[in-house]
Amino acid sequence: MSDPDNCLILRLPKAERGRLLDQCEPFELQRGVELSERGRPLSHAYFPRSGFVSLVIDLESHPPLEVGMVGRETMLGSELILQQAPAPWRALVQSAGQAWRIEAAALRQQATVSPQLQQMLKTCLLIRLHQQSLSTACVRFHLIGPRLARWLLMFQDRAGSDSFEVTQEFIALMLGVRRVGVTVAAGELQDSGVISYRRGRLVVLDRAELERRACSCYAADQRVYDELSGLHRLPLAPPAE
């Protein structure tokens, strides 16, 4: 296989990249499909090339809550290096796209012969630990408006577009807040010319202002990714074919 555009795969030395891709298969990320169940080990790892996956926590007597996003900047399944570790979340495809998929056993085998791949998996785990810890603090301490701005930036980064379909009900569910709170916060962004929202289609009109309004967690997420991965800011769109 050739032409990978997942940022992690692109970082591997050419020979190791080839060995990994020989064990991978193309996989279509279909919106709404669950790639893993909470409490069960992953059967495969996924390297998104486009689209992205939400990591969702389910708590008894409470609606689901999003605790992370996985796009082409990283991967789903780095915890497989811990052998049969059960996932604490559900992995739900939120934006359709393409990915490379590899069986869990094949990924572990590749990690034993590739020090670079093994280190990459460990780094991904550490990045997720930092980001999910930050997400927990964000939910507890930050207001809906700044959290919404942060979430829209994260969504835009991984969707690779300034226009996407999303409902206020869905946003409220992912943020763990009531829909009325999202309605008010989104209305303020729209009245200020930062976004346009009509019939489920949202368009980011002023990204710089959206970044200014986002809570500090967005920039902190970027710093964690930059410092631990050695890569620069997540690109907005995949490279041209």
C-alpha positions in Angstrom: 0.0 0.0 0.0 1.1 3.6 -0.6 0.2 7.2 -0.1 -0.6 7.2 3.6 -1.6 10.6 5.0 -1.9 9.8 8.7 0.6 12.1 10.5 2.0 9.3 12.7 2.5 6.8 9.8 4.3 9.5 7.8 6.8 10.0 10.7 8.0 6.4 10.5 11.2 5.6 8.6 10.3 4.4 5.1 11.2 0.8 5.6 9.2 0.6 8.9 6.3 2.5 7.3 6.2 -0.1 4.5 6.2 -3.0 6.9 3.4 -1.5 8.9 1.2 -0.7 5.9 1.7 -4.2 4.6 -0.2 -5.4 7.6 -2.9 -2.7 7.2 -6.1 -2.6 5.2 -8.1 0.4 3.9 -11.1 1.1 6.2 -14.0 3.4 5.6 -15.0 5.4 8.7 -18.8 5.6 8.5 -20.5 8.3 10.6 -22.3 6.8 13.6 -20.4 3.5 13.6 -18.9 2.4 16.9 -15.3 1.1 16.5 -15.1 -0.1 20.1 -17.2 -0.8 23.2 -16.5 0.3 26.7 -15.0 -2.4 28.8 -13.7 -4.5 25.9 -10.3 -4.5 24.3 -10.0 -3.2 20.8 -9.8 -5.8 18.1 -8.1 -3.4 15.7 -6.1 -0.2 15.7 -7.1 2.7 13.3 -5.0 5.4 11.7 -7.4 7.9 10.4 -6.5 9.6 7.0 -9.6 11.8 7.0 -12.6 12.2 9.3 -12.4 11.6 13.0 -13.6 9.6 16.0 -15.0 10.7 19.3 -14.1 9.0 22.6 -17.3 8.9 24.6 -17.7 8.0 28.3 -21.0 6.6 29.5 -22.0 7.1 33.2 -25.0 5.5 34.9 -28.0 8.0 35.2 -26.1 10.5 33.0 -25.9 11.2 29.3 -22.7 10.3 27.4 -19.8 12.8 27.5 -17.1 13.2 24.9 -13.6 13.1 26.4 -11.4 13.1 23.3 -11.2 13.2 19.5 -9.0 11.1 17.3 -8.2 12.4 13.8 -5.3 12.1 11.3 -2.9 13.7 13.8 -3.0 10.5 15.9 -4.5 7.0 16.1 -7.1 4.9 17.9 -5.6 1.9 19.6 -2.3 2.9 21.1 -3.3 1.3 24.3 -3.0 -2.1 22.6 0.6 -2.0 23.5 -0.7 -2.7 27.1 -1.9 -6.1 25.8 -5.6 -6.8 26.7 -6.4 -3.5 28.4 -10.1 -2.8 28.2 -11.2 0.5 26.7 -12.8 2.9 29.3 -14.8 4.6 26.5 -16.7 4.0 23.3 -15.1 5.1 20.0 -17.8 6.6 17.8 -17.2 7.9 14.3 -18.4 11.5 14.2 -17.1 12.6 10.7 -16.9 10.1 7.9 -13.5 9.5 6.2 -10.9 6.9 5.5 -8.4 5.1 7.7 -5.8 2.4 7.8 -6.8 -0.6 10.0 -4.6 -3.2 11.5 -5.4 -6.2 13.7 -4.3 -5.9 17.4 -2.0 -8.9 17.3 -0.3 -7.6 14.1 0.2 -4.1 15.6 1.9 -5.7 18.7 4.1 -7.8 16.5 5.1 -4.8 14.5 5.9 -2.9 17.7 8.3 -5.6 18.8 10.5 -5.2 15.7 10.1 -1.5 15.3 11.5 0.7 18.1 10.1 3.8 16.4 6.6 2.4 16.2 6.8 1.2 19.9 7.9 4.7 20.9 5.1 6.2 18.8 2.5 4.1 20.6 3.8 5.1 24.0 3.8 8.8 23.0 0.2 8.5 21.8 -0.8 7.1 25.1 0.9 9.9 27.0 -0.7 12.5 24.8 -4.2 11.0 25.4 -3.6 10.9 29.2 -2.7 14.6 29.2 -5.6 15.6 27.0 -8.2 13.6 28.8 -7.0 15.0 32.1 -7.3 18.5 30.7 -10.7 17.7 29.4 -11.9 16.7 32.8 -10.7 20.0 34.3 -12.3 21.9 31.3 -15.7 20.4 32.0 -15.5 21.3 35.7 -14.2 24.9 35.5 -14.9 26.5 32.1 -18.1 28.2 30.9 -20.2 26.9 28.0 -19.2 29.7 25.6 -15.4 29.1 25.7 -15.9 25.4 25.8 -18.1 25.5 22.7 -15.5 27.6 20.9 -12.8 25.1 21.8 -15.0 22.2 20.6 -15.7 23.8 17.3 -12.0 24.4 16.7 -11.3 20.8 17.5 -14.1 19.7 15.2 -12.9 22.0 12.4 -9.3 20.8 12.7 -10.2 17.2 12.2 -13.0 17.6 9.7 -10.6 19.6 7.5 -13.2 22.1 6.5 -14.7 25.4 7.7 -18.2 24.0 7.0 -19.8 21.0 8.5 -23.1 19.5 9.6 -23.8 19.3 13.3 -26.9 19.8 15.4 -27.2 21.7 18.7 -28.5 18.6 20.3 -25.4 16.7 19.4 -23.1 19.5 20.6 -24.9 19.7 23.9 -24.5 15.9 24.3 -20.8 16.0 23.6 -20.2 18.9 25.9 -22.4 17.4 28.6 -24.7 20.5 28.9 -28.3 21.4 28.3 -29.2 22.3 24.7 -30.4 25.8 25.8 -26.9 26.6 26.9 -25.5 25.7 23.5 -28.3 27.7 21.8 -27.3 30.8 23.8 -23.6 30.4 23.3 -23.9 29.6 19.5 -26.3 32.6 19.1 -23.6 34.9 20.6 -21.0 33.5 18.2 -23.4 34.0 15.2 -24.5 37.5 16.2 -20.8 38.4 16.4 -20.1 37.1 12.9 -17.8 34.3 14.2 -20.0 31.5 12.8 -23.0 31.0 10.7 -25.5 28.3 11.7 -28.6 27.4 9.6 -30.5 24.1 9.4 -27.8 22.0 10.9 -25.0 23.4 8.8 -22.3 25.4 10.7 -19.7 27.5 9.0 -16.7 29.0 10.7 -16.4 32.6 9.4 -13.7 34.0 11.6 -11.3 31.3 13.0 -9.0 33.9 14.6 -11.8 35.2 16.7 -13.0 31.7 17.5 -9.6 30.9 18.8 -9.6 34.1 20.9 -12.9 33.1 22.5 -12.0 29.5 23.2 -10.9 28.5 26.6 -7.2 28.0 27.3 -7.6 24.3 26.9 -7.5 24.5 23.1 -4.0 26.1 23.1 -2.9 23.7 25.9 -4.0 20.7 23.9 -1.9 22.0 21.0 1.2 22.5 23.2 0.9 19.0 24.6 0.7 17.6 21.1 3.6 19.7 19.8 5.9 19.0 22.8 5.3 15.2 23.1 5.0 14.3 19.5 7.6 16.6 18.0 5.1 17.7 15.4 3.7 21.1 14.7 0.2 22.4 15.0 -2.5 20.0 13.6 -3.1 20.9 9.9 -6.6 21.9 9.0 -6.8 19.6 6.0 -5.2 16.5 4.5 -2.5 17.1 1.9 -3.6 17.1 -1.7 -3.7 13.8 -3.4 
